[in-house]
Amino acid sequence: MHIDTLKIFCDLADLRSFSKTADKHFLSQSAVSQQLAQLEVAHKCQLLNRKKRPLELTAAGQLFYKAAKDMLDRYEQLKSELNSLKSSAESRINVAAIFSIGMHTLPNYVKKFMVSYPNVNVHIEYFSAARIYELVLAGDIDVGLVAVPKRDKRLDVYDFEDEPLVLVCSPKHPLASESQVDIYQLQFERFIGFDEGVPTRIWIDNILQRYNITIRPVMEFDNIETIKRAVEINSGISILPRTAILQELASGTIKAIPFSNENFVRPTGIIVRKGRILSQAGRYVIELLRKKE
């Protein structure tokens, strides 16, 4: 029995289609069918009900599928551990983060990681949340960092940092002198927000709706950096994570005002494809991020 045969069988069980499985493995449908037939002959049982559409596993097939997945996972673990014995200078961990987390939160964690793994290259790229989910699920990225993480049965999702949300405005704005602001003071204010569909936009919209606040959207962008530039020139106010505006606060180009109603936060999360086998260094990255030190 070959590992490739087990992979084909498991994909056949998951995709429930000879044609899709054949395409995935760059084989003909006939070749996939022959692989299945060889397994059934070898084990003297029917593993798949070919009369059903979509295809269904038999009771024996379900048992075989579970065992095959376990063997494949163990094989991947073996390969990972063998690879980890190679020179650490060749090691690399691919991380994808939304821009605000990658720029403002992640650097301190990378510094701590490098103390323990100085020869491991942590390669960080910035993408939209939607793109990060795609890359993690495709196996192109080891670890993803997103805001307002969504649950997905194909992913392991871990809590990262809860980022305090504050009202941000230009020093010239009438609210800039306030030490705290009641969220009801935002009623009908000119508001600079995220594009529709951005997870943080949905999160903030829910907060405003919960308090029955109507704002006047004047600009919408897909990233925090552009929103900050618009706030600096007093085009409107916004609600942003405090961690993303520390530089502007230090330079005095933006004012951050906490809310008096409650401590609003934006949750962030770590996403990893379920079943992905990480190196020892990769597992340490997850452990370090989850500690939120």
Long-range contacts (C-beta under 8 A, 24 or more apart in sequence): 1-39, 1-42, 3-72, 3-75, 5-35, 5-38, 5-39, 6-68, 6-71, 6-72, 7-72, 8-32, 8-35, 8-36, 9-35, 9-36, 9-39, 9-47, 9-64, 9-65, 9-68, 10-65, 10-68, 10-69, 10-72, 12-36, 12-48, 12-55, 13-48, 13-57, 13-61, 13-65, 16-54, 16-55, 16-56, 17-54, 17-55, 18-55, 39-64, 73-275, 73-277, 76-277, 77-277, 79-277, 80-277, 80-278, 80-279, 83-279, 84-279, 84-280, 84-281, 87-119, 88-117, 88-119, 88-120, 88-281, 89-119, 91-117, 91-119, 91-120, 91-121, 91-279, 91-281, 92-120, 92-121, 92-122, 92-123, 93-120, 93-121, 93-122, 93-123, 93-142, 93-143, 93-279, 93-281, 93-282, 93-285, 94-123, 94-125, 94-140, 94-141, 94-142, 94-143, 95-122, 95-123, 95-124, 95-125, 95-141, 95-142, 95-143, 95-144, 95-145, 95-285, 96-124, 96-125, 96-126, 96-127, 96-131, 96-132, 96-135, 96-136, 96-141, 96-143, 96-144, 96-145, 97-124, 97-125, 97-126, 97-127, 97-132, 97-144, 97-145, 97-146, 98-126, 98-127, 98-128, 98-129, 98-132, 98-145, 98-146, 98-147, 99-126, 99-223, 99-224, 99-225, 100-147, 100-223, 100-224, 100-241, 100-243, 100-244, 101-145, 101-146, 101-147, 101-160, 101-268, 102-126, 102-145, 103-244, 104-243, 104-244, 104-246, 105-161, 105-163, 105-243, 105-268, 106-145, 109-288, 109-289, 112-288, 112-293, 113-281, 113-284, 113-285, 113-288, 116-284, 117-281, 117-284, 120-281, 122-285, 128-198, 128-222, 129-198, 129-199, 132-271, 133-271, 136-271, 136-272, 136-273, 137-273, 139-273, 139-276, 142-272, 142-276, 142-278, 142-282, 142-285, 143-270, 143-271, 143-272, 143-282, 143-285, 143-286, 143-289, 144-270, 144-271, 144-272, 145-268, 145-269, 145-270, 145-271, 145-289, 146-199, 146-268, 146-269, 146-271, 147-199, 147-200, 147-203, 147-266, 147-267, 147-268, 147-269, 148-199, 148-200, 148-202, 148-203, 148-266, 148-267, 148-268, 148-269, 149-267, 149-268, 149-269, 149-270, 149-271, 150-199, 153-274, 154-273, 154-274, 155-271, 155-272, 155-273, 155-274, 156-271, 156-272, 156-273, 156-274, 157-269, 157-270, 157-271, 158-269, 158-270, 158-271, 158-272, 158-286, 158-289, 158-290, 159-267, 159-269, 159-270, 159-290, 160-267, 160-268, 160-269, 160-270, 160-289, 160-290, 160-292, 161-243, 161-268, 161-292, 162-265, 162-266, 162-267, 162-268, 163-241, 163-242, 163-243, 163-244, 163-265, 163-266, 163-267, 163-268, 164-241, 164-242, 164-243, 164-258, 164-263, 164-264, 164-265, 165-204, 165-207, 165-239, 165-240, 165-241, 165-242, 165-259, 165-264, 165-265, 165-266, 166-239, 166-240, 166-241, 166-242, 166-245, 166-256, 166-257, 166-258, 166-259, 167-237, 167-238, 167-239, 167-256, 167-257, 167-258, 167-259, 168-228, 168-231, 168-237, 168-238, 168-239, 168-240, 168-245, 168-254, 168-255, 168-256, 168-257, 169-231, 169-234, 169-237, 169-238, 169-254, 169-255, 169-257, 170-231, 170-232, 170-233, 170-234, 170-253, 170-254, 170-255, 171-252, 171-253, 171-254, 171-255, 172-234, 173-234, 173-237, 173-255, 175-237, 175-255, 175-257, 176-255, 176-257, 178-257, 179-257, 180-257, 180-258, 180-259, 180-260, 181-257, 181-258, 181-259, 181-260, 182-259, 182-260, 182-261, 183-207, 183-208, 183-211, 183-213, 183-259, 183-261, 184-211, 184-213, 186-213, 186-215, 186-237, 187-213, 187-214, 187-215, 188-214, 188-215, 188-216, 189-215, 189-216, 189-236, 189-237, 190-215, 190-216, 190-218, 190-235, 190-236, 190-237, 191-215, 191-216, 191-217, 191-218, 191-236, 191-237, 191-238, 192-217, 192-218, 192-219, 192-220, 192-221, 192-227, 192-230, 192-231, 192-235, 192-236, 192-237, 192-238, 193-217, 193-219, 193-220, 193-221, 193-227, 193-238, 194-220, 194-221, 194-222, 194-227, 195-220, 195-221, 195-222, 196-220, 198-222, 200-266, 203-266, 203-267, 204-239, 207-239, 207-264, 211-261, 228-254, 239-264, 241-266
